[in-house]
């Protein structure tokens, strides 16, 4: 089914009250007993960085193929999009199993709650599903692709201070201005974790996003000393950046999982459509797609579509074959993108 994926989204979309809610956003909701829903019109959320945009585009294309009408909106951080997912204003989001489990745990039990994310996938998934179900959320099966947070510094900075690990940075006592998302100031695996686990002197968080071009340029120029990115970032060399090893294992391995609003997108049809991606998508695939968007300046929708076509999950568009590796179609400049939404936080938005 043809869908328009670049759509204007009114600010009120994610600020409506409980009268328009379809999911149980209250903290004291009991177990969900209603049958899974199967809305024909689904909204996919992206967290606004390249990898999330790519995953959202692939989800939308696969759901389109399964007969749904879809649109994508980009919301800047989990503190805003997760309540919208609970209420049914967003229906599907790509998530990271360990990070999301710990985030929901902190939301329920407080910021100092013992983390439930684990290097063991089965343990993490059990904890995640237990926390998600009372909120009306269904966590679908994880795929093969795994990612985790990573921290990079400029190569000359690392050489000058003989840095190879985050422990080394902590021992150096150097003041560090960190380029990251604005939520980093309270996330246990970001600024607080760097201070607690490694003793790194984080003097400020520069809110330029996770692994964005602007964030990496800030470190390259010396304005900031370190950037939060991911292990699938294939563009670090082009910015003259190097990763510092997480030698005390602050970050868990994060398997990619689709999370859906049960009352609107909990059906077997949605699950089957998205499971098709799980069987083929690998960590190295994600890294290559990230590179095509961030280094080659291709549009996420075109990269996502070409990948799905190359894996026989979509039929090629009329008049087009599957591009050869490295081929950059001329018509990409006219492709459709994701509408960015800057949505103010309100008193109804849950905070960790």
FENZIGI-V981362 format. One record per residue. RES is the residue in one small letter. PSI is psi in radians with two decimals (* if undefined). BURIAL is + if it has 24 or more other ideal C-beta (glycine too) atoms within 12 Angstrom, else -. Layout:
res: {RES | RES}
psi: {PSI | PSI}
burial: {BURIAL | BURIAL}
This chain:
res: {x | x | x | x | x | x | x | x | x | x | x | x | x | x | x | x | x | x | x | x | x | x | x | x | x | x | x | x | x | x | x | x | x | x | x | x | x | x | x | x | x | x | x | x | x | x | x | x | x | x | x | x | x | x | x | x | x | x | x | x | x | x | x | x | x | x | x | x | x | x | x | x | x | x | x | x | x | x | x | x | x | x | x | x | x | x | x | x | x | x | x | x | x | x | x | x | x | x | x | x | x | x | x | x | x | x | x | x | x | x | x | x | x | x | x | x | x | x | x | x | x | x | x | x | x | x | x | x | x | x | x | x | x | x | x | x | x | x | x | x | x | x | x | x | x | x | x | x | x | x | x | x | x | x | x | x | x | x | x | x | x | x | x | x | x | x | x | x | x | x | x | x | x | x | x | x | x | x | x | x | x | x | x | x | x | x | x | x | x | x | x | x | x | x | x | x | x | x | x | x | x | x | x | x | x | x | x | x | x | x | x | x | x | x | x | x | x | x | x | x | x | x | x | x | x | x | x | x | x | x | x | x | x | x | x | x | x | x | x | x | x | x | x | x | x | x | x | x | x | x | x | x | x | x | x | x | x | x | x | x | x | x | x | x | x | x | x | x | x | x | x | x | x | x | x | x | x | x | x | x | x | x | x | x | x | x | x | x | x | x | x | x | x | x | x | x | x | x | x | x | x | x | x | x | x | x | x | x | x | x | x | x | x | x | x | x | x | x | x | x | x | x | x | x | x | x | x | x | x | x | x | x | x | x | x | x | x | x | x | x | x | x | x | x | x | x | x | x | x | x | x | x}
psi: {2.29 | 2.41 | 2.61 | 2.05 | -0.20 | 1.81 | 2.48 | 2.37 | 2.07 | 2.55 | -0.49 | -0.26 | -0.78 | 0.28 | 0.13 | 2.72 | -3.03 | -0.27 | -0.46 | 0.07 | 2.59 | -0.09 | 2.82 | 1.55 | -0.17 | 2.57 | -0.42 | 0.39 | 2.51 | -2.91 | 2.60 | 2.16 | -0.24 | 2.61 | 2.65 | 2.49 | 2.92 | 1.11 | 2.49 | -0.24 | 1.94 | 2.44 | 2.16 | 2.31 | 2.46 | 2.53 | 0.04 | -0.03 | 2.90 | -0.89 | -0.73 | -0.68 | -0.78 | -0.79 | -0.73 | -0.72 | -0.74 | -0.71 | -0.81 | -0.76 | -0.70 | -0.66 | -0.64 | -0.81 | -0.53 | 0.03 | 0.12 | 2.75 | 2.23 | 2.73 | 2.73 | 2.36 | 2.60 | 2.09 | 2.41 | -0.55 | 2.91 | -0.55 | -0.38 | -0.79 | -0.45 | -0.79 | -0.60 | -0.57 | -0.73 | -0.72 | -0.17 | 0.14 | -0.42 | 2.46 | -0.56 | 2.37 | 2.57 | 2.34 | 3.04 | 2.09 | -0.97 | -0.76 | -0.76 | -0.64 | -0.80 | -0.60 | -0.81 | -0.63 | -0.75 | -0.61 | -0.66 | -0.74 | 0.02 | 2.75 | -0.43 | 0.16 | 2.54 | 2.23 | 2.53 | -0.24 | 2.54 | 2.68 | -0.34 | 2.08 | -0.78 | -0.73 | -0.75 | -0.79 | -0.66 | -0.79 | -0.74 | -0.82 | -0.60 | -0.68 | -0.58 | -0.65 | -0.81 | -0.27 | 0.10 | 0.35 | 2.46 | 2.22 | 2.03 | 3.07 | 2.51 | 2.72 | -2.82 | -0.41 | 2.41 | 2.53 | 2.84 | 2.80 | 2.61 | 2.77 | 2.32 | 2.62 | 2.91 | 2.42 | -0.75 | -0.62 | -0.77 | -0.72 | -0.73 | -0.65 | 0.11 | 0.94 | 2.27 | -0.34 | 2.83 | -0.57 | -0.72 | -0.69 | -0.72 | -0.76 | -0.46 | -0.45 | 0.14 | 2.42 | 2.39 | 2.11 | 2.13 | 2.14 | 2.07 | -3.07 | 2.73 | -0.39 | -0.17 | -0.46 | -0.37 | -0.08 | 2.30 | -0.38 | 0.16 | -2.17 | -0.83 | -0.70 | -0.65 | -0.66 | -0.81 | -0.80 | -0.67 | -0.18 | 0.43 | 2.35 | 1.48 | 1.88 | -0.45 | 2.71 | 2.10 | 1.90 | 1.29 | 0.05 | 2.99 | 1.92 | 0.39 | 2.84 | -0.75 | -0.68 | -0.77 | -0.60 | -0.59 | -0.63 | -0.70 | -0.68 | -0.26 | -0.05 | -0.77 | 2.78 | -0.36 | 2.64 | 2.43 | 2.15 | -2.69 | 2.87 | -0.16 | 0.19 | 1.98 | 0.19 | 0.08 | -0.70 | -0.69 | -0.32 | 0.03 | 0.60 | 2.67 | 2.56 | 2.51 | 2.29 | 2.37 | 1.29 | -0.22 | 0.16 | 0.90 | -0.66 | 2.39 | 2.71 | 2.17 | 1.86 | 2.48 | 2.31 | 2.39 | 2.40 | 2.30 | 2.70 | 2.04 | -0.71 | -0.27 | -0.50 | 0.52 | 0.20 | 2.85 | -0.53 | -0.75 | -0.81 | -0.80 | -0.66 | -0.77 | -0.47 | -0.43 | -0.59 | -0.61 | -0.55 | -0.29 | -0.57 | 2.20 | 2.95 | -0.75 | -0.60 | -0.81 | -0.77 | -0.73 | -0.70 | -0.70 | -0.72 | -0.72 | -0.65 | -0.84 | -0.59 | -0.71 | -0.14 | 0.59 | 2.74 | 2.42 | -0.68 | -0.70 | -0.71 | -0.77 | -0.80 | -0.79 | -0.64 | -0.83 | -0.65 | -0.69 | -0.44 | 0.16 | 0.45 | -0.26 | 2.64 | 2.46 | 2.57 | 2.69 | 2.27 | 0.05 | 2.38 | 3.14 | 2.20 | 2.53 | 2.73 | 2.24 | -0.22 | 2.41 | 1.77 | 2.44 | -0.53 | -0.02 | -0.53 | -0.36 | 0.18 | 2.98 | 2.55 | -2.77 | 2.25 | 2.15 | 2.41 | 2.17 | 1.84 | 2.07 | 2.55 | 2.50 | 3.05 | -0.34 | -0.13 | 2.18 | 2.43 | 2.56 | *}
burial: {- | - | + | - | + | + | + | - | + | - | - | - | + | + | + | - | - | - | - | - | + | + | + | + | + | - | - | - | - | - | - | + | - | - | - | + | + | + | + | - | + | + | + | + | + | + | + | + | + | + | + | + | + | + | + | + | + | + | + | + | + | + | + | + | + | + | - | + | - | + | + | + | + | + | + | + | + | + | + | + | + | + | + | + | + | + | + | + | + | + | + | + | + | + | + | + | + | + | + | + | + | + | + | + | + | + | + | + | - | - | - | - | - | - | + | + | + | + | - | - | + | - | - | + | + | - | + | + | + | - | + | + | + | + | + | + | + | + | + | + | + | + | + | - | + | + | + | + | + | + | + | + | + | + | - | - | + | + | - | - | + | - | + | - | + | + | - | + | + | + | - | + | - | + | - | + | + | + | + | + | + | + | + | + | + | + | + | + | + | + | + | + | + | + | + | - | + | + | - | + | - | + | - | - | + | + | + | + | + | + | + | + | + | + | + | + | + | + | + | + | - | - | - | + | + | + | + | + | + | + | + | + | + | + | + | + | - | - | + | - | + | + | + | + | - | + | - | - | - | + | + | + | + | + | + | + | + | + | + | + | + | + | + | + | + | + | + | - | + | + | + | - | + | + | + | + | + | + | - | - | + | - | + | - | + | + | + | + | + | + | + | + | + | + | + | + | - | + | + | + | + | + | + | + | + | + | + | + | + | + | + | - | + | + | - | - | - | - | - | - | - | - | + | - | - | - | - | - | + | - | - | + | - | - | + | + | + | + | + | - | + | - | + | - | - | - | - | + | + | + | - | +}
